[in-house]
Amino acid sequence: MPGSPQPDPPEDFNQAPPLGDVDLFAIDRPLQEAVAANGAGAEAQALTSFGRHWGRAELIEQARLADENPPRLDAGIVEFHAAYHRFMTDSMAAGLHAMTWRADATAEAAPAEVARAARYFMVAQVESGHMCPITMTRASVAALAGEPALAVMVMPKIISRSYDRSSRPWWEKSAMTLGMGMTERQGGTDVRANRTRAVTDGDGYRITGEKWFMSAPMSDAFLVLAQAQGGLTCFFMPRFRPDSSVNALHFRKLKDKTGNRSNASTEVEFSNAYALRVGEEGKGIRTILKMVQMTRLDCAIASTGLMRAALVQALHNARHRRVFGKRLLEQPMMRSVLADLALEVEGALALVMRLCRAVDLAARDESEASLARLLTPAAKYWICKAAPAFAYEAMECLGGNGYVEESSILPRLFREAPVNAIWEGSGNVMCLDVLRAMRSEGGGAQATLSGLSRAAAGLAGAGEAVQLIQRSFTGDNAEAQARTAVERLALLAASAALHRSAPDIAAIFARTRLAGRRGANFGTSDLSDEEAAMLLARVLP
Ligand SMILES: Cc1cc2nc3c(=O)[nH]c(=O)nc-3n(C[C@H](O)[C@H](O)[C@H](O)COP(=O)(O)OP(=O)(O)OC[C@H]3O[C@@H](n4cnc5c(N)ncnc54)[C@H](O)[C@@H]3O)c2cc1C
């Protein structure tokens, strides 16, 4: 009837429905291609069942619960929400913490890294906090391998897949997890300035001092740096002494963090805490760097997963939300933004999977070892620093709903995004590490650069990028210019990796990222309609 009020629209009017249950592997064409291009094509079926498990909407709800109910410190014990334990159980059952290792602390046959990274990337799309202990446990083996007698004792518990949350000595448990304590109040980057001290005591050491950050405090043991008589040394510090009494680790408080809230990070004091040496006295940095090299690669994989999760939400919304009579996805500028976001994930994913391939082959191929050494910090630098801006842009694609905790997962992703760039060596530190690798690896780094140049041959901007990298790293002002050079190096390596796994995408990536005059924001890559359509079709079927 004219003049009568319109009935209220239904609550879900012009709102995107929930994504629902998906198979995180089957819907992700770039992932399938990167897995196949890096030698793990035979994993496809296993990855599909993994993707179905982790793609259930119910797990997104569990991730929300884990985030909204952060751990609490109570009488020396840190209590986690049930959802956190659930994620630990599932990730450990899948072997994410150990599937790349054999019981003798050596690497599994290739393509174990690629197969694990594909899984890790999918889990990162769901819940990141619990991945901190998963990553540290996995990476600790690289350092423990330097102390074979100790490794032989702990490996059966490390590779076990049955998560044991109980607070008991590690040898009584079905499985153990490990954390890491390097950072002190006066410095995290400059660990040589560590003040924590270690003195010999019988077969072991007594450690006294404090760590300003030590995450996953309920781990069964920690790899800790402390000053021994022979200099800075790496130690294995269990939470219980050999006589089963509680070791002298006193958690002072939990950090109140911007994101990564389901994971606990403590300030901790050691008062004559029992520990065993790992590697030689005075070689602590060299020993623990073997672990850190692996955690850095995980940071890059996790940030790529986070970006993929944000992209999927943004695209899903744009497929449903209507503005000015059209779906958002049909609006040319929104297509440009989304396709540019998709292109970023394509490059990041191709690069991390290529790096995992290099780790898979490193033990028997020196050139792959050099590639992993040079490009891991470069990838961490570029990808982890891209993630916060990416998450923000994806959030804006959802408009106001993107900013509201109850209506999307974007706020959680946004809060999580910066941490991977900050820990395990912050941005500048990654660039200094690339510089160090360029100088110390000598021939190896040069050979890697030549290899990238060949692999990216014919791609727009590749030749200029190689020249810029060479010039910057050998010039007088190398340190001041390192960010420019490292970013180029990562983009060149991503272009080369895409050239192998998805040549059509490589051409667009190189044109826009290596040769282009792209602006500061996503959506400024001047993609053609056809290119945007191709990129978007690859994100979600
Ligand atoms: C949530 C969370 C959990 C953590 N968990 C752990 C843990 O479990 N174990 C652990 O050991 N640590 C942990 N950390 C600590 C983390 O690794 C450090 O914060 C990080 O390494 C940086 O050290 P810092 O905070 O002392 O900063 P600083 O070393 O003071 O660095 C500050 C800034 O200066 C830059 N910088 C440093 N040196 C140079 C240089 N030469 N030239 C130019 N720029 C430079 C850095 O890139 C950084 O941006 C955690 C941190 C966070 C936020």
The ligand as an ORCA input file, in Angstrom:
! r2SCAN-3c Opt
* xyz 0 1
  C      54.995    -12.191     21.233
  C      56.461    -12.361     21.362
  C      56.978    -13.571     21.762
  C      58.348    -13.760     21.868
  N      58.822    -14.970     22.255
  C      60.168    -15.144     22.411
  C      60.699    -16.398     22.844
  O      59.971    -17.371     23.037
  N      62.018    -16.499     23.023
  C      62.875    -15.451     22.797
  O      64.076    -15.611     22.968
  N      62.396    -14.257     22.372
  C      61.075    -14.079     22.174
  N      60.580    -12.870     21.738
  C      61.493    -11.755     21.589
  C      61.782    -11.350     20.155
  O      62.502    -12.354     19.486
  C      62.516    -10.004     20.214
  O      61.596     -9.049     20.686
  C      63.081     -9.610     18.879
  O      64.131    -10.466     18.523
  C      63.611     -8.171     18.894
  O      64.449     -7.964     19.993
  P      64.193     -6.732     20.971
  O      62.773     -6.736     21.374
  O      65.198     -6.755     22.055
  O      64.419     -5.452     20.059
  P      65.798     -4.745     19.735
  O      66.864     -5.752     19.603
  O      65.985     -3.618     20.676
  O      65.477     -4.158     18.289
  C      64.642     -3.021     18.105
  C      64.606     -2.658     16.642
  O      65.904     -2.302     16.203
  C      66.206     -2.978     15.002
  N      67.644     -3.223     14.969
  C      68.368     -4.009     15.791
  N      69.660     -3.992     15.422
  C      69.773     -3.159     14.365
  C      70.852     -2.695     13.538
  N      72.104     -3.126     13.732
  N      70.585     -1.846     12.534
  C      69.327     -1.420     12.321
  N      68.286     -1.786     13.055
  C      68.483     -2.659     14.065
  C      65.393     -4.258     15.033
  O      65.133     -4.721     13.710
  C      64.133     -3.777     15.730
  O      63.254     -3.254     14.780
  C      59.222    -12.683     21.595
  C      58.701    -11.449     21.192
  C      57.339    -11.282     21.068
  C      56.800     -9.954     20.639
*
